[in-house]
Every structure is written in C-alpha cells, then in structure tokens.
Amino acid sequence: MFDFAMQGVRPDELEGAIKVRIQPSQVVWPGIFLNVNDEFLMPSAEERTDAAEMLDGLWPEAEGRALEIRSKLLERLVP
C-alpha cells in the first residue's frame, strides 16, 4: 500500500470536509499512519468570531469523529 485518501462531507452546517489519509508508517514496521483532517472554512468577516474560541467549541466533536473513524477502520483491518 502506498497511500489511500478519502474525503467526506461535514455532518454540520460549516463549509469544509472530513479528510482521511492512510499510509504505511515511517516509524513502526509493520504499521500504518492514519490522519483525520476535520477541515472547516472560517465564516465571512461579518460572521467571524475568534478562531481560538471557534476551535475550542468544535474540538470535542472533531476529536470524537476522529476516534470513531479510527475505530471503524481498525475493526475492518484487524479480524
């Protein structure tokens, strides 16, 4: 396996995407590297709030989503 990437839609009203990338690990052999990028676009200047405040509010859901993606992928990879 060289590299596998997927992109999905966000489950909320924010613009952006959920991007998942799986690659062979460069550190552990045999192993995989999994990256989940919970990407969102900042609102327009009129609607913009403090970025740190916005991240603070979004982080729990983003972390939970990444953990769920990891668990589901590993369930399918490891019998």
Summary of the structure (lengths in Angstrom):
residues: 79
radius of gyration: 15.2
end to end distance: 18.7
largest distance: 50.2
contacts: 161
relative contact order: 0.17
helix: 34%
strand: 30%
